[in-house]
Amino acid sequence: MEDKEKKQGLRLLHSLPEEEPDIWGMNPAELRDYLDRLYALRKDLDSREPGDEESEEYEDWADAHENLEDRIDEVLDRLDELK
């Protein structure tokens, strides 16, 4: 994958709204739909992982990946609470 494509993917992720949807107001079906979207985003982000772990681009990617993982964990926790 070209560097240009990787950078575009990171810019796309960073352009997402900072605010998460209100997962406390979602029912289980809505939470699962949202989780599916987050998983798809993570898959796309994983495919754009920079090769140089010492680069600034990799640091940005890692931050974005960690934030996405945190969102996924919050949704999974909320689904568990609703069981």
N, CA, C and O of each residue as an XYZ file, in Angstrom:
332
protein
N       0.852     -1.176      0.000
C       0.000      0.000      0.000
C       0.898      1.239      0.000
O       1.907      1.276      0.705
N       0.544      2.221     -0.766
C       1.358      3.418     -0.874
C       1.220      4.287      0.366
O       0.196      4.263      1.049
N       2.273      5.057      0.645
C       2.264      5.955      1.799
C       1.105      6.942      1.718
O       0.500      7.283      2.734
N       0.802      7.395      0.515
C      -0.290      8.352      0.342
C      -1.611      7.758      0.826
O      -2.392      8.448      1.481
N      -1.868      6.497      0.515
C      -3.100      5.834      0.941
C      -3.138      5.692      2.452
O      -4.187      5.887      3.067
N      -1.997      5.354      3.064
C      -1.932      5.223      4.514
C      -2.254      6.550      5.185
O      -3.025      6.600      6.142
N      -1.660      7.618      4.678
C      -1.900      8.937      5.272
C      -3.357      9.359      5.108
O      -3.928      9.980      6.005
N      -3.957      9.029      3.975
C      -5.366      9.359      3.774
C      -6.233      8.603      4.773
O      -7.204      9.155      5.290
N      -5.897      7.358      5.048
C      -6.653      6.572      6.015
C      -6.559      7.160      7.408
O      -7.554      7.211      8.131
N      -5.374      7.606      7.792
C      -5.213      8.227      9.105
C      -5.966      9.540      9.179
O      -6.582      9.850     10.199
N      -5.921     10.311      8.106
C      -6.677     11.573      8.102
C      -8.170     11.301      8.214
O      -8.886     12.042      8.886
N      -8.641     10.250      7.566
C     -10.053      9.893      7.644
C     -10.430      9.573      9.076
O     -11.461     10.038      9.561
N      -9.618      8.790      9.757
C      -9.916      8.433     11.134
C      -9.914      9.669     12.021
O     -10.793      9.829     12.868
N      -8.933     10.540     11.831
C      -8.854     11.730     12.663
C      -9.963     12.731     12.350
O     -10.225     13.634     13.145
N     -10.613     12.579     11.202
C     -11.698     13.491     10.857
C     -13.033     13.034     11.438
O     -14.035     13.739     11.325
N     -13.048     11.857     12.059
C     -14.281     11.404     12.691
C     -14.625     12.318     13.855
O     -13.729     12.909     14.459
N     -15.898     12.443     14.179
C     -16.281     13.301     15.296
C     -15.628     12.828     16.588
O     -15.548     11.629     16.856
N     -15.167     13.780     17.379
C     -14.549     13.437     18.650
C     -15.570     12.831     19.607
O     -15.242     11.964     20.417
N     -16.797     13.293     19.503
C     -17.839     12.787     20.397
C     -18.344     11.445     19.914
O     -18.634     11.256     18.733
N     -18.442     10.532     20.836
C     -19.015      9.234     20.525
C     -20.533      9.354     20.558
O     -21.075     10.243     21.216
N     -21.213      8.469     19.856
C     -22.667      8.434     20.013
C     -23.008      8.087     21.464
O     -22.190      7.506     22.177
N     -24.177      8.434     21.877
C     -24.614      8.160     23.245
C     -24.950      6.683     23.374
O     -26.080      6.273     23.112
N     -23.960      5.880     23.780
C     -24.192      4.442     23.884
C     -25.145      4.107     25.030
O     -25.718      3.017     25.057
N     -25.317      5.017     25.962
C     -26.230      4.781     27.094
C     -27.687      4.843     26.647
O     -28.569      4.299     27.312
N     -27.935      5.504     25.525
C     -29.289      5.600     25.004
C     -29.605      4.571     23.931
O     -30.708      4.556     23.386
N     -28.637      3.709     23.626
C     -28.829      2.712     22.572
C     -29.351      1.399     23.151
O     -29.025      1.017     24.275
N     -30.159      0.732     22.360
C     -30.597     -0.612     22.737
C     -29.547     -1.612     22.239
O     -28.649     -1.235     21.486
N     -29.648     -2.877     22.650
C     -28.626     -3.846     22.247
C     -28.427     -3.966     20.729
O     -27.294     -4.101     20.267
N     -29.486     -3.919     19.972
C     -29.349     -4.026     18.513
C     -28.569     -2.833     17.954
O     -27.714     -3.001     17.084
N     -28.860     -1.646     18.449
C     -28.132     -0.455     17.998
C     -26.661     -0.533     18.404
O     -25.776     -0.146     17.642
N     -26.415     -1.030     19.597
C     -25.034     -1.186     20.057
C     -24.272     -2.175     19.180
O     -23.112     -1.937     18.843
N     -24.908     -3.273     18.813
C     -24.246     -4.260     17.953
C     -23.968     -3.677     16.572
O     -22.917     -3.948     15.990
N     -24.890     -2.882     16.041
C     -24.661     -2.217     14.747
C     -23.474     -1.260     14.838
O     -22.612     -1.234     13.960
N     -23.446     -0.482     15.907
C     -22.348      0.455     16.116
C     -21.034     -0.307     16.266
O     -20.011      0.105     15.718
N     -21.057     -1.402     16.994
C     -19.870     -2.224     17.184
C     -19.383     -2.781     15.845
O     -18.178     -2.827     15.595
N     -20.296     -3.198     14.998
C     -19.912     -3.686     13.662
C     -19.192     -2.596     12.870
O     -18.208     -2.869     12.184
N     -19.687     -1.358     12.968
C     -19.030     -0.245     12.270
C     -17.633      0.000     12.845
O     -16.690      0.272     12.102
N     -17.507     -0.097     14.167
C     -16.198      0.087     14.791
C     -15.228     -1.021     14.385
O     -14.054     -0.753     14.129
N     -15.710     -2.261     14.324
C     -14.860     -3.372     13.890
C     -14.390     -3.176     12.448
O     -13.233     -3.447     12.127
N     -15.284     -2.709     11.587
C     -14.912     -2.457     10.192
C     -13.863     -1.352     10.113
O     -12.917     -1.440      9.330
N     -14.034     -0.328     10.916
C     -13.062      0.758     10.945
C     -11.715      0.252     11.444
O     -10.671      0.642     10.920
N     -11.732     -0.617     12.457
C     -10.475     -1.168     12.977
C      -9.785     -2.025     11.918
O      -8.564     -1.964     11.769
N     -10.557     -2.819     11.187
C      -9.978     -3.646     10.130
C      -9.299     -2.775      9.079
O      -8.194     -3.074      8.627
N      -9.971     -1.699      8.699
C      -9.393     -0.781      7.719
C      -8.129     -0.133      8.283
O      -7.115     -0.030      7.592
N      -8.195      0.295      9.523
C      -7.039      0.931     10.147
C      -5.877     -0.056     10.245
O      -4.733      0.307      9.972
N      -6.160     -1.294     10.632
C      -5.111     -2.312     10.722
C      -4.414     -2.519      9.380
O      -3.205     -2.742      9.330
N      -5.173     -2.446      8.308
C      -4.588     -2.645      6.981
C      -3.686     -1.487      6.573
O      -2.932     -1.596      5.607
N      -3.762     -0.396      7.296
C      -2.970      0.791      6.971
C      -1.823      1.028      7.957
O      -1.255      2.119      8.014
N      -1.494     -0.002      8.726
C      -0.435      0.147      9.725
C       0.893      0.488      9.042
O       1.347     -0.237      8.157
N       1.507      1.594      9.458
C       2.801      1.974      8.884
C       3.876      0.951      9.252
O       3.822      0.345     10.323
N       4.830      0.765      8.382
C       5.868     -0.216      8.607
C       6.944      0.233      9.585
O       7.521     -0.590     10.297
N       7.214      1.519      9.623
C       8.292      2.031     10.465
C       7.747      2.421     11.834
O       7.115      3.466     11.989
N       7.998      1.573     12.819
C       7.466      1.805     14.160
C       8.101      3.002     14.858
O       7.634      3.426     15.915
N       9.143      3.537     14.283
C       9.821      4.700     14.870
C       9.346      6.015     14.255
O       9.781      7.088     14.675
N       8.465      5.940     13.273
C       8.030      7.140     12.564
C       6.900      7.861     13.303
O       6.200      7.280     14.132
N       6.750      9.131     12.978
C       5.652      9.930     13.522
C       4.318      9.403     13.003
O       3.310      9.426     13.709
N       4.330      8.935     11.777
C       3.110      8.369     11.184
C       2.643      7.160     11.990
O       1.447      6.995     12.230
N       3.591      6.312     12.408
C       3.234      5.149     13.207
C       2.678      5.577     14.563
O       1.717      4.987     15.057
N       3.276      6.593     15.157
C       2.791      7.098     16.447
C       1.354      7.587     16.322
O       0.522      7.307     17.184
N       1.066      8.316     15.252
C      -0.309      8.785     15.009
C      -1.251      7.598     14.813
O      -2.364      7.580     15.340
N      -0.789      6.608     14.049
C      -1.599      5.416     13.812
C      -1.884      4.694     15.131
O      -3.015      4.282     15.388
N      -0.857      4.546     15.957
C      -1.015      3.838     17.230
C      -1.993      4.564     18.148
O      -2.803      3.925     18.821
N      -1.923      5.899     18.180
C      -2.869      6.677     18.987
C      -4.293      6.469     18.503
O      -5.210      6.259     19.298
N      -4.468      6.530     17.184
C      -5.799      6.340     16.607
C      -6.301      4.924     16.898
O      -7.476      4.732     17.208
N      -5.424      3.952     16.799
C      -5.806      2.559     17.050
C      -6.214      2.379     18.508
O      -7.211      1.717     18.796
N      -5.461      2.956     19.416
C      -5.783      2.854     20.838
C      -7.133      3.497     21.148
O      -7.927      2.943     21.908
N      -7.390      4.660     20.564
C      -8.678      5.327     20.775
C      -9.826      4.470     20.247
O     -10.879      4.377     20.879
N      -9.623      3.858     19.110
C     -10.651      2.995     18.535
C     -10.886      1.769     19.417
O     -12.031      1.374     19.635
N      -9.819      1.173     19.919
C      -9.950      0.029     20.818
C     -10.706      0.423     22.088
O     -11.514     -0.354     22.596
N     -10.448      1.615     22.595
C     -11.171      2.095     23.775
C     -12.666      2.209     23.490
O     -13.490      1.836     24.326
N     -13.013      2.722     22.314
C     -14.430      2.833     21.945
C     -15.072      1.451     21.883
O     -16.181      1.247     22.378
N     -14.369      0.515     21.277
C     -14.895     -0.850     21.164
C     -15.123     -1.440     22.551
O     -16.162     -2.048     22.808
N     -14.154     -1.259     23.442
C     -14.284     -1.789     24.809
C     -15.478     -1.179     25.537
O     -16.181     -1.883     26.263
N     -15.716      0.107     25.357
C     -16.852      0.762     26.007
C     -18.173      0.178     25.524
O     -19.089     -0.044     26.317
N     -18.267     -0.069     24.223
C     -19.503     -0.629     23.676
C     -19.693     -2.061     24.181
O     -20.805     -2.446     24.542
N     -18.624     -2.845     24.208
C     -18.726     -4.212     24.724
C     -19.134     -4.222     26.193
O     -19.948     -5.048     26.606
N     -18.575     -3.312     26.980
C     -18.949     -3.213     28.398
C     -20.424     -2.872     28.533
O     -21.123     -3.439     29.373
N     -20.897     -1.949     27.707
C     -22.307     -1.558     27.772
C     -23.210     -2.719     27.379
O     -24.254     -2.925     27.998
N     -22.829     -3.469     26.371
C     -23.620     -4.642     25.998
C     -23.675     -5.648     27.138
O     -24.723     -6.242     27.389
N     -22.565     -5.843     27.826
C     -22.559     -6.750     28.975
C     -23.493     -6.275     30.080
O     -24.147     -7.083     30.739
N     -23.551     -4.972     30.277
C     -24.431     -4.415     31.312
C     -25.894     -4.669     30.983
O     -26.716     -4.796     31.891
N     -26.227     -4.742     29.729
C     -27.619     -4.911     29.306
C     -28.071     -6.361     29.267
O     -29.233     -6.637     28.971
N     -27.173     -7.290     29.559
C     -27.546     -8.713     29.551
C     -28.353     -9.066     30.764
O     -28.754    -10.219     30.925
